[in-house]
């Protein structure tokens, strides 16, 4: 799911070691699905120590009436001990625990996508999604939870990377987005759509910063997308990959004209049409198939799809 949240969202990166950890062994550990005020004593009139946000982990140390004493992770670097009301804590034995975490994560993801959504909602969603996998690794929602957590991190970092000016205009001068989290999805849930989706994200790190009007990059990128579609035919992104390959083959028609390579022009035209025909044949009821129909028409009509060429 694509998010349109602001770059001001705080990016809190967790290590691969933390990602791979085992779920807590007892019910003293829990995850917050509400923002809780933490006090120095089990009394709302006592001194307030801070707030515990959504998706944060707490360890229950003691209980007094409807209060629990917790060791709480307030931030990535700071833990505090205090008292909170005993509600809104999901433990590993909470009925429908993974569904509750996932549902709250989805709500926060939606909030993050709104134009004036709450600051920090994207990161709250990321933490909650990850905890579905972390606390309930055998749940049917674990794979999707881990993927969505990785996807949010990827989007935040990708937006940051893409906003930076290139150091120079060399085609391969492109900062890479961290792949660890997507690769963890592929490792933990091989053969699933979540692994397929994660593999599609990794293509972004293989794309050129700028084609510079030359054939090398679009030709290489088309090969990458075609290879992905062949290796992941059941992926939700397979049709998109073939369409992306076709757009690059179509662009090469115009680029090869500037390079005076008539043979490659004809080959690119046929490859673009072949990619589109495959998209329509395999993924005929998708936007990618319809977009390929339009692209194939332009190619047949010899209408340029790249550059400033006008007839």
C-alpha positions as CSV (number, residue, x, y, z in Angstrom):
1,X,0.0,0.0,0.0
2,X,1.4,3.4,-1.0
3,X,1.6,6.1,1.6
4,X,1.6,9.8,1.1
5,X,2.9,10.8,4.5
6,X,5.2,13.7,5.1
7,X,9.0,13.2,5.4
8,X,8.8,14.7,8.8
9,X,7.7,11.3,10.1
10,X,10.5,10.0,12.4
11,X,12.4,7.1,11.0
12,X,13.3,4.7,13.7
13,X,15.4,1.9,12.3
14,X,15.6,-1.4,14.1
15,X,18.5,-3.8,13.6
16,X,18.3,-7.0,11.7
17,X,19.1,-8.8,15.0
18,X,16.1,-7.3,16.6
19,X,14.0,-8.2,13.5
20,X,15.0,-11.8,13.8
21,X,14.4,-12.2,17.5
22,X,12.0,-14.8,18.9
23,X,8.6,-13.8,20.4
24,X,8.5,-13.2,24.2
25,X,8.4,-16.4,26.2
26,X,5.8,-15.2,28.7
27,X,2.8,-12.9,29.0
28,X,4.7,-10.3,31.1
29,X,5.7,-8.7,27.9
30,X,3.2,-6.7,25.9
31,X,2.6,-4.2,23.1
32,X,0.6,-1.0,23.5
33,X,-2.3,-0.3,21.3
34,X,-3.0,3.0,22.9
35,X,-1.0,6.0,24.0
36,X,-0.6,5.6,27.8
37,X,0.5,8.1,30.5
38,X,3.1,6.6,32.8
39,X,3.2,7.8,36.4
40,X,5.6,7.5,39.3
41,X,3.0,5.7,41.4
42,X,-0.3,3.8,40.7
43,X,-2.3,7.1,41.1
44,X,-3.3,9.5,38.4
45,X,-2.5,12.4,40.7
46,X,1.1,11.4,41.1
47,X,3.9,12.8,39.0
48,X,3.8,12.0,35.3
49,X,6.9,10.5,33.9
50,X,6.0,10.5,30.2
51,X,3.9,8.8,27.5
52,X,4.1,5.4,26.0
53,X,3.2,5.4,22.3
54,X,1.5,2.9,20.0
55,X,3.5,-0.2,19.2
56,X,5.9,0.3,22.1
57,X,6.8,-2.7,24.2
58,X,6.3,-2.9,27.9
59,X,7.4,-5.5,30.5
60,X,5.0,-5.9,33.4
61,X,6.8,-5.9,36.7
62,X,4.0,-5.6,39.3
63,X,0.3,-5.0,39.6
64,X,-1.9,-2.9,42.0
65,X,-5.6,-3.0,41.5
66,X,-6.3,-1.7,38.0
67,X,-2.7,-0.5,37.6
68,X,0.5,-2.2,36.4
69,X,4.1,-1.3,36.9
70,X,6.0,-1.5,33.7
71,X,9.4,-1.2,32.2
72,X,8.5,0.7,29.0
73,X,10.4,1.5,25.8
74,X,9.5,5.2,25.4
75,X,11.9,5.7,22.5
76,X,14.4,3.5,20.7
77,X,17.1,4.7,23.2
78,X,15.2,5.3,26.4
79,X,13.4,3.0,28.8
80,X,11.6,4.1,31.9
81,X,9.8,2.4,34.8
82,X,6.5,3.6,36.1
83,X,2.8,2.8,36.5
84,X,0.0,2.8,33.8
85,X,-3.6,1.8,33.8
86,X,-3.9,-1.9,33.0
87,X,-5.6,-1.6,29.6
88,X,-4.6,-1.5,25.9
89,X,-1.7,-4.0,26.4
90,X,-1.6,-6.9,23.9
91,X,0.1,-10.0,25.3
92,X,1.0,-13.2,23.4
93,X,-2.1,-14.9,25.0
94,X,-4.5,-12.1,24.2
95,X,-7.4,-13.5,22.2
96,X,-7.2,-12.3,18.6
97,X,-3.9,-10.5,19.5
98,X,-2.5,-10.5,16.0
99,X,-5.7,-9.2,14.5
100,X,-5.9,-6.4,17.0
101,X,-2.3,-5.3,16.4
102,X,-2.8,-5.6,12.6
103,X,-6.1,-3.7,12.7
104,X,-4.6,-0.8,14.7
105,X,-1.6,-0.8,12.4
106,X,-3.9,-0.5,9.4
107,X,-5.7,2.4,11.1
108,X,-2.5,4.3,11.7
109,X,-1.3,3.6,8.1
110,X,-4.5,5.2,6.8
111,X,-4.0,8.1,9.2
112,X,-0.5,8.6,7.8
113,X,-1.8,8.6,4.2
114,X,-4.1,11.6,4.9
115,X,-3.0,15.0,3.8
116,X,-3.0,16.4,7.3
117,X,-2.6,13.1,9.1
118,X,-1.1,12.9,12.6
119,X,2.6,13.2,12.7
120,X,4.3,10.0,13.6
121,X,1.3,7.8,12.5
122,X,3.5,6.1,9.8
123,X,6.1,5.0,12.4
124,X,3.4,3.8,14.8
125,X,2.0,1.7,11.9
126,X,5.4,0.3,11.2
127,X,6.0,-0.7,14.8
128,X,2.5,-2.3,15.2
129,X,2.9,-4.3,11.9
130,X,6.3,-5.5,12.9
131,X,4.9,-6.7,16.3
132,X,2.4,-8.9,14.5
133,X,5.4,-10.9,13.2
134,X,7.5,-10.4,16.3
135,X,4.9,-11.6,18.9
136,X,2.8,-14.0,16.6
137,X,5.2,-15.4,14.1
138,X,2.9,-18.4,13.3
139,X,-0.1,-16.2,12.7
140,X,-1.6,-16.0,9.1
141,X,-0.9,-12.3,9.4
142,X,2.8,-12.5,10.3
143,X,4.1,-12.4,6.7
144,X,2.0,-9.5,5.7
145,X,2.7,-7.7,9.0
146,X,6.5,-8.0,8.4
147,X,6.2,-7.0,4.8
148,X,4.1,-3.9,5.6
149,X,6.6,-2.8,8.3
150,X,9.4,-3.2,5.8
151,X,7.4,-1.4,3.1
152,X,6.8,1.7,5.3
153,X,10.5,1.8,6.1
154,X,11.4,1.5,2.5
155,X,9.0,4.3,1.4
156,X,10.4,6.7,4.0
157,X,14.0,6.0,3.0
158,X,13.2,6.0,-0.7
159,X,11.6,9.4,-0.4
160,X,14.7,10.7,1.4
161,X,17.1,9.1,-1.1
162,X,15.1,10.4,-4.1
163,X,15.0,13.9,-2.7
164,X,18.8,14.2,-2.5
165,X,20.5,15.9,-5.5
166,X,22.8,13.5,-7.4
167,X,26.5,14.2,-6.7
168,X,27.0,14.1,-10.5
169,X,25.1,13.0,-13.5
170,X,26.7,9.6,-13.9
171,X,24.0,7.0,-14.6
172,X,25.0,4.7,-11.7
173,X,25.4,7.5,-9.1
174,X,22.4,6.5,-7.0
175,X,22.3,6.0,-3.2
176,X,20.9,2.6,-2.3
177,X,17.9,2.1,0.0
178,X,18.6,-0.3,2.8
179,X,17.6,-3.8,1.8
180,X,17.9,-5.7,5.1
181,X,14.2,-5.6,6.0
182,X,12.9,-6.7,2.6
183,X,15.5,-9.5,2.5
184,X,14.2,-10.7,5.9
185,X,10.7,-10.9,4.5
186,X,12.1,-13.1,1.7
187,X,14.0,-15.2,4.2
188,X,11.2,-15.8,6.7
189,X,8.3,-16.2,4.2
190,X,9.8,-17.7,1.0
191,X,7.3,-18.6,-1.8
192,X,4.7,-16.2,-0.6
193,X,3.3,-13.0,-2.2
194,X,5.1,-11.1,0.5
195,X,8.5,-12.4,-0.6
196,X,7.6,-11.6,-4.2
197,X,6.6,-8.1,-3.3
198,X,9.8,-7.6,-1.3
199,X,11.9,-8.9,-4.3
200,X,10.2,-6.3,-6.5
201,X,11.2,-3.5,-4.1
202,X,14.8,-4.5,-4.5
203,X,14.8,-3.7,-8.2
204,X,14.7,0.0,-7.3
205,X,18.3,-0.2,-6.1
206,X,19.3,-1.5,-9.6
207,X,17.8,1.3,-11.6
208,X,20.0,4.1,-13.0
209,X,20.0,7.6,-11.6
210,X,19.7,9.1,-15.1
211,X,19.6,7.5,-18.6
212,X,21.4,10.5,-20.1
213,X,19.6,9.7,-23.4
214,X,21.7,6.6,-23.8
215,X,20.6,3.0,-24.4
216,X,22.7,1.2,-21.8
217,X,20.4,1.9,-18.8
218,X,16.9,1.3,-20.2
219,X,18.2,-1.9,-21.9
220,X,19.6,-3.2,-18.6
221,X,16.5,-2.2,-16.7
222,X,14.2,-3.9,-19.2
223,X,16.2,-7.1,-18.7
224,X,15.8,-6.8,-14.9
225,X,12.1,-6.4,-15.1
226,X,11.6,-9.2,-17.6
227,X,13.7,-11.5,-15.4
228,X,11.6,-10.7,-12.4
229,X,8.4,-11.4,-14.2
230,X,9.8,-14.8,-15.4
231,X,10.9,-15.8,-11.9
232,X,7.8,-14.5,-10.1
233,X,4.9,-15.2,-12.5
234,X,2.4,-15.3,-9.6
235,X,3.6,-12.1,-8.0
236,X,1.1,-9.2,-7.6
237,X,3.8,-7.1,-9.2
238,X,4.5,-9.4,-12.3
239,X,2.2,-7.4,-14.6
240,X,3.7,-4.1,-13.5
241,X,7.2,-5.6,-14.1
242,X,6.3,-6.5,-17.7
243,X,4.8,-3.1,-18.3
244,X,7.9,-1.4,-16.9
245,X,10.0,-3.5,-19.2
246,X,7.8,-2.6,-22.2
247,X,8.1,1.1,-21.5
248,X,11.8,0.8,-21.6
249,X,11.8,-1.2,-24.8
250,X,9.6,1.5,-26.3
251,X,11.9,4.2,-25.1
252,X,14.8,2.4,-26.7
253,X,13.2,2.8,-30.1
254,X,13.8,6.6,-30.0
255,X,17.2,6.3,-28.3
256,X,18.5,3.9,-30.9
257,X,17.5,6.4,-33.6
258,X,19.9,8.9,-32.0
259,X,22.6,6.2,-31.9
260,X,22.0,5.2,-35.5
261,X,21.3,1.6,-34.7
262,X,18.5,0.5,-37.1
263,X,18.7,-3.2,-36.2
264,X,18.2,-2.5,-32.5
265,X,15.3,-0.2,-33.3
266,X,13.4,-3.1,-34.9
267,X,14.4,-5.5,-32.0
268,X,13.2,-3.0,-29.4
269,X,9.9,-2.6,-31.1
270,X,9.3,-6.3,-31.2
271,X,10.4,-6.8,-27.6
272,X,8.1,-4.0,-26.4
273,X,5.1,-5.6,-28.2
274,X,6.1,-9.0,-26.9
275,X,6.2,-7.8,-23.3
276,X,2.8,-6.1,-23.7
277,X,1.3,-9.1,-25.3
278,X,2.4,-11.2,-22.4
279,X,1.0,-8.7,-20.0
280,X,-2.4,-8.8,-21.6
281,X,-2.4,-12.6,-21.9
282,X,-1.4,-13.2,-18.3
283,X,-2.8,-10.2,-16.5
284,X,-5.6,-9.1,-18.8
285,X,-7.9,-7.6,-16.1
286,X,-5.4,-5.3,-14.6
287,X,-4.4,-1.7,-15.2
288,X,-1.0,-2.9,-16.4
289,X,-2.7,-4.8,-19.2
290,X,-4.8,-1.8,-20.2
291,X,-1.8,0.5,-20.1
292,X,0.2,-2.0,-22.2
293,X,-2.7,-1.9,-24.8
294,X,-2.2,1.8,-25.0
295,X,1.6,1.5,-25.2
296,X,1.4,-1.1,-27.9
297,X,-0.9,1.1,-29.9
298,X,1.6,4.0,-29.7
299,X,4.4,1.6,-30.8
300,X,2.4,0.3,-33.7
301,X,1.5,3.9,-34.8
302,X,5.2,4.8,-34.5
303,X,4.4,7.5,-32.0
304,X,7.4,8.3,-29.8
305,X,7.0,7.5,-26.1
306,X,10.4,9.0,-25.0
307,X,12.1,12.3,-25.6
308,X,10.9,15.4,-27.2
309,X,10.2,14.0,-30.7
310,X,7.2,15.5,-32.4
311,X,5.8,14.9,-35.9
